[in-house]
Amino acid sequence: MEKLVITGPTPLKGEVEINGAKNAAVAILPATLLIDGVCTINNLPNISDVQILCKILEEMGAKIVWNTSNEITIDTRNINTNQAPLDLTSKFRASYYLIGAMLGRTGEIEVGMPGGCKLGARPIDQHIKGFELLGATVEVGKGTISAKAKCLTGNSIYMDVVSVGATINVMLAAVLAKGTTIIDNAAKEPHIVDVANFLNTMGADIRGAGTDVIKINGVEKLHGDCTYSVVPDQIEAGTFMLAAIASKGDLLIKNCITKHLECITAKILEIGGNVEDYGDSIRVWYSKRPNKAIIKTLPYPGFPTDLQPQMGVVLATANGTSIINESIWESRFQYTEELNKMGAKITAQGKTAIFEGVESLSGAPVYSSDLRAGAALIVAGTAANGVTEVYNLEHIDRGYENIEEKFRQIGANIERVNE
Ligand code: EPZ
């Protein structure tokens, strides 16, 4: 079993380069199934979710060449099956994008029930509602989902909840449908805009991505012969911004879009941290113990749930009592028990956690329950006194490329050990 061993405290200092966004990449790769041609995707994060998706696409007949560790050329002209490998698709969440993409391509698909981080109930009723309104029939079986459509026809779809996955999935299915689809109450995250930009580069006609009404005029086909660069990862950038404050450090975070980070910048300034915005890079530094804060996670442009645990680490040692209300996921406070093992004083109940700020954390063995919990525990390890061992690295490797190397380059004393 692998673990990360971190000896702290070490103020994180220097420069860190942000990779392409995981949550854009895991949608853009399935979106290549809509193309009858070859395209090149760069700034692709080299993380395990991307590697599994590439394997799935290859098993379905795609040809993939890795030009560098962050660039692939993918040829989806010879997709030869309507069944995605069930064992691989059930390993992670974003496999549900294969449904929208294959409905668009051939009108038929079966995938394993999407897995992914265990954050509480993760229904996909809005995805299904969208597919059905476009003319598909969807069957949820024991461990599988299959969808079929003779012909997809554009329609108006009102999302009952703001859902990143359902917005992207319906967008994928609608790109080659007959007529116009309108998605109302759409999610607005940067990766939604990125997937729409990718599809438009390939010949789709999607307007309004990034607002809550997206209009998709169906087109005959998508061409290849394009190169597309994945948007920088808002959540990875935010993780390092919060790591700078938690570790009492000073970081220049490069290759990011600072507009996407405004909600995090605002909170860092509110608690007494320092931020300088250079447009495509951002400097964040600590100068005094953070003040308490009240945070509520919300869909973009609100404070992202995917940075809630990392913010929790900052508030664990803030001056005073802070409150976090998690409004997206039922079970995203599992990391608080691990922080309590490190000396934090956090009481979590349902969707609310109360953080009684302590002076400092101490190293301990801790277990990541999901991807962002894992990132938060690494950040906590750099801030804590003594040795922290972080277990369950498979969660972290799903979404952060080379994480220990990046932390080491900015001064962390961190090592991956195989027990
Ligand atoms: C995406 O998950 C991300 N995953 C998550 O990131 C992120 O936490 C989440 O969006 C919210 O930002 C990927 O992009 C692969 P949702 P997704 O559909 O699409 C409810 C990470 O750490 N809902 O926006 O699955 C749902 O229960 C991961 O990188 C329905 O009720 O999330 C939740 O309360 C974890 N019915 C809310 O909507 C549906 O059909 C938002 O979910 C769909 C969702």
Residues whose N, C-alpha, C, O or C-beta is under 5 A from the ligand:
A	BS01	EPZ	N23 R93 A94 C117 A121 R122 P123 I124 D125 Q126 H127 V161 V162 S163 V164 G165 A166 T305 D306 I328 W329 L371 R372
